């Protein structure tokens, strides 16, 4: 492996501390000589004559990342603590070589932000990097909100006739790999007391009958298929599917629909049955007269 990679790049700016004005419209550049030293785990930026050092980034001392800078042609943005160094290569292939060189010198390659935060439809469309440089989608925490709000709904409306029925599913990103005992323990951590049924498929030839029925009655944005964990179906007191909600819809967001069904007075959905995680077969008829909220859930966030 080459110990260091060196060459000339265009320096857009070096910014330490305040980030204000960093991406301004003025794009004055100057040629610089850059060394990405894999052995020393450092990136050094010299002036073009290699006489003066403009900045030195010690990737061992400060967690450093590099990402494509879409504000400049063939741009690269190095981030080390509060320091930002924006560089630009002469071509896409040269940019790729430099990205690899910076990585060998100790920088973590990060994906540039692809969504304008002000245009995001939901908090869960965003992402952040943790202190180890790992990209963490906010969607990771969507399950926590779902479980918390499902428990809130259960506590609030159980005595009025709401029944939440949860079906663990491992078909989406392997987010429910645990045993039934592990799943029960996870749910208990949220003080969930609603029934948890055995792990089941919600798409494909082995689709659990309850979900096969609900999908046939209520389609979503992908047709009948379930898009992801925490797709929710609301069923009225007569066993008639009422509405379907996407994984992005938080349980409390359709509280008004639940109240509407609870206000209606008490054949279908209640002819079906499912096994609980303890193996006991439960007839949906046991919930006759209740408004049922059926959800495919997952423990892994």
C-alpha positions in Angstrom: 0.0 0.0 0.0 1.3 3.5 -0.9 2.3 5.3 2.3 1.3 8.7 1.0 -0.5 10.3 -1.9 0.4 13.8 -2.9 -0.5 16.3 -5.6 -2.0 19.6 -6.5 -5.6 20.5 -5.8 -7.7 23.7 -5.7 -8.3 25.1 -2.3 -11.7 26.6 -2.0 -11.5 27.6 1.7 -10.2 26.6 5.1 -12.6 27.4 7.9 -12.0 26.9 11.6 -14.6 27.6 14.2 -17.6 29.4 12.9 -19.4 27.8 9.9 -21.1 31.0 8.9 -20.6 32.0 5.3 -18.8 28.8 4.5 -21.0 28.0 1.5 -21.2 31.6 0.2 -21.5 32.3 -3.5 -18.0 33.7 -3.8 -15.8 30.8 -4.9 -12.2 32.1 -5.1 -9.8 29.2 -5.3 -6.1 28.9 -5.1 -3.7 26.1 -6.1 -2.3 24.1 -3.2 -0.2 21.0 -2.7 -1.8 18.3 -0.6 -0.3 15.3 1.1 -2.5 12.4 2.4 0.0 10.5 4.6 -1.3 7.0 5.3 1.6 6.1 7.6 1.3 9.2 9.8 -2.5 9.3 9.4 -2.3 13.0 8.6 -3.5 15.3 5.8 -1.2 18.3 5.2 -2.1 21.3 2.9 0.8 23.4 1.7 0.9 26.4 -0.5 1.6 25.7 -4.2 5.3 26.2 -3.7 5.3 23.8 -0.8 7.0 26.4 1.4 4.3 27.2 3.9 1.9 24.9 5.6 -1.7 26.1 5.5 -3.2 23.4 7.7 -2.4 20.0 9.1 -5.1 17.5 10.0 -4.1 14.8 12.4 -6.8 12.0 11.9 -5.6 10.1 14.9 -6.0 13.1 17.2 -9.3 14.4 15.8 -12.0 12.3 14.2 -11.9 13.3 10.6 -14.4 12.7 7.7 -14.4 13.5 4.0 -17.4 13.8 1.7 -18.2 14.9 -1.8 -18.8 18.6 -1.8 -21.7 19.1 -4.3 -21.3 22.9 -4.1 -18.0 22.7 -6.1 -17.1 20.8 -9.2 -15.3 17.6 -8.2 -15.3 19.0 -4.6 -14.3 17.3 -1.4 -15.0 18.5 2.1 -12.7 17.5 5.0 -14.1 17.9 8.5 -12.0 17.6 11.6 -13.5 18.9 14.7 -14.5 22.5 14.0 -12.2 22.7 11.0 -13.5 22.5 7.4 -11.3 22.3 4.4 -12.9 22.5 1.0 -10.8 21.2 -1.9 -11.6 20.6 -5.6 -10.0 18.1 -8.0 -9.6 18.6 -11.8 -11.8 15.6 -12.7 -14.1 13.0 -11.3 -11.5 10.3 -11.5 -9.0 12.4 -9.7 -11.6 13.2 -7.1 -12.2 9.4 -6.5 -8.4 8.8 -6.1 -8.2 11.6 -3.5 -11.2 10.4 -1.6 -9.5 7.0 -1.3 -6.2 8.6 -0.3 -7.9 10.6 2.4 -9.6 7.4 3.7 -6.2 5.7 3.9 -4.9 8.7 5.8 -7.5 8.1 8.4 -10.6 10.0 7.3 -14.0 8.3 7.3 -15.9 8.7 4.0 -19.3 10.1 4.6 -22.2 10.4 2.3 -23.1 14.0 1.5 -26.5 15.1 2.6 -28.9 14.4 -0.2 -32.1 16.1 1.1 -32.8 19.7 1.9 -33.8 19.5 5.6 -36.4 22.3 5.1 -38.2 20.1 2.5 -38.3 17.0 4.6 -41.8 15.7 5.1 -40.9 14.0 8.4 -38.1 14.1 11.0 -37.6 10.4 10.1 -36.3 11.3 6.6 -33.2 12.9 8.2 -30.0 11.4 9.2 -27.0 12.4 11.5 -23.5 11.0 12.2 -22.6 9.7 15.6 -19.2 10.4 17.3 -17.7 7.3 15.7 -18.6 8.6 12.2 -21.5 6.2 11.6 -24.5 7.4 9.6 -27.6 7.1 11.7 -30.9 7.5 9.9 -33.6 9.1 12.2 -35.9 6.3 10.9 -33.9 4.1 13.3 -35.9 5.6 16.1 -39.3 5.4 14.5 -40.0 2.1 16.2 -39.5 3.7 19.6 -42.1 6.3 18.9 -44.5 3.6 17.6 -44.1 1.4 20.7 -44.4 4.4 23.1 -47.5 5.7 21.4 -49.1 2.3 21.0 -48.8 1.8 24.8 -50.2 5.3 25.3 -53.2 4.5 23.2 -53.7 1.2 24.9 -53.7 2.8 28.4 -56.0 5.6 27.2 -58.6 3.7 25.4 -58.5 0.0 26.4 -61.4 0.4 28.8 -63.4 2.1 26.1 -63.0 -0.8 23.7 -59.7 -0.4 21.9 -57.7 -3.6 21.4 -54.1 -3.4 20.0 -52.8 -6.6 18.4 -49.1 -6.7 17.6 -47.4 -9.1 15.1 -43.6 -9.3 15.2 -42.2 -9.5 11.7 -38.6 -10.0 10.4 -39.2 -9.3 6.7 -37.9 -5.7 6.8 -34.2 -5.2 7.3 -34.0 -8.2 9.7 -35.3 -5.9 12.5 -37.0 -8.7 14.4 -34.4 -11.5 14.7 -35.0 -12.4 18.3 -36.9 -15.3 19.9 -40.4 -14.9 21.2 -39.0 -14.6 24.7 -36.7 -11.8 23.6 -39.5 -10.0 21.8 -41.7 -10.2 24.8 -38.9 -8.9 27.0 -38.4 -6.0 24.6 -42.1 -5.1 24.6 -42.1 -5.3 28.4 -39.5 -2.6 28.4 -42.2 -0.2 27.1 -44.7 -1.6 29.6 -46.7 -3.0 26.7 -49.5 -5.3 27.9 -51.4 -5.7 24.6 -51.2 -9.2 22.9 -48.0 -10.1 20.9 -48.7 -12.8 18.4 -46.1 -15.2 17.0 -43.6 -13.9 14.5 -45.1 -13.9 11.0 -44.7 -12.9 7.4 -46.9 -10.1 6.2 -45.9 -10.3 2.5 -45.3 -13.3 0.2 -46.7 -16.8 0.0 -46.5 -17.3 3.8 -48.4 -14.2 4.7 -50.2 -14.5 8.0 -54.0 -14.9 7.3 -54.9 -11.8 9.3 -52.6 -9.6 7.1 -53.7 -11.4 3.9 -57.3 -10.4 4.8 -56.5 -6.8 5.8 -54.3 -6.2 2.8 -57.0 -7.5 0.5 -59.4 -4.9 1.9 -57.1 -1.9 2.3 -54.3 -1.1 -0.1 -51.4 1.3 0.5 -49.0 3.3 -1.7 -47.3 0.1 -2.9 -50.5 -1.6 -3.6 -51.5 -4.3 -1.2 -47.9 -5.1 -0.1 -46.7 -4.0 3.4 -43.9 -1.4 2.9 -42.2 -1.7 6.3 -42.6 -2.5 10.0 -45.3 -0.6 11.9 -47.9 -0.5 9.1 -51.2 -0.2 11.0 -54.7 -1.3 10.2 -57.7 0.0 12.1 -60.7 -2.4 12.3 -64.1 -1.4 13.6 -66.3 -3.2 16.2 -68.0 -5.3 13.5 -64.6 -6.6 12.2 -64.7 -4.4 9.1 -61.3 -2.9 8.1 -61.6 0.9 8.4 -58.3 2.5 7.5 -54.7 1.7 6.8 -51.8 3.8 8.0 -48.2 3.9 6.7 -45.1 3.2 8.9 -44.4 6.9 8.9 -47.8 7.7 10.5 -47.4 7.8 14.3 -50.2 6.0 16.2 -51.3 9.3 18.0 -51.7 10.9 14.5 -54.9 9.0 13.9 -56.3 9.2 17.4 -59.4 11.0 16.0 -60.2 7.9 13.8 -60.0 5.7 16.9 -62.3 7.9 18.7 -64.7 7.9 15.8 -64.9 4.1 15.8 -65.2 3.9 19.6 -68.2 6.3 19.4 -70.0 3.8 17.1 -72.1 1.2 18.9 -71.8 -2.5 18.3 -68.9 -10.3 12.0 -65.6 -11.0 9.0 -62.3 -10.3 10.8 -63.5 -12.1 13.9 -63.7 -15.4 12.1 -59.9 -15.6 12.0 -57.3 -16.7 14.6 -53.6 -16.2 15.4 -51.1 -17.8 17.7 -49.6 -15.8 20.5 -45.9 -15.8 21.2 -46.6 -18.4 23.9 -48.1 -20.7 21.3 -51.7 -20.4 22.4 -54.2 -20.1 19.5 -56.4 -17.0 19.9 -59.6 -16.5 18.0 -60.2 -13.0 16.8 -63.7 -13.6 18.0 -62.3 -13.0 21.5 -62.1 -9.3 20.5 -65.7 -9.0 19.1 -67.2 -5.7 20.0 -63.8 -4.0 20.2 -62.0 -1.6 17.8 -58.9 -3.5 16.8 -55.6 -1.9 15.8 -53.4 -4.5 14.1 -49.7 -3.7 13.7 -46.6 -5.6 12.4 -43.9 -4.7 14.9 -40.1 -5.1 15.4 -37.8 -4.9 18.3 -34.6 -3.8 16.6 -34.3 -0.1 16.0 
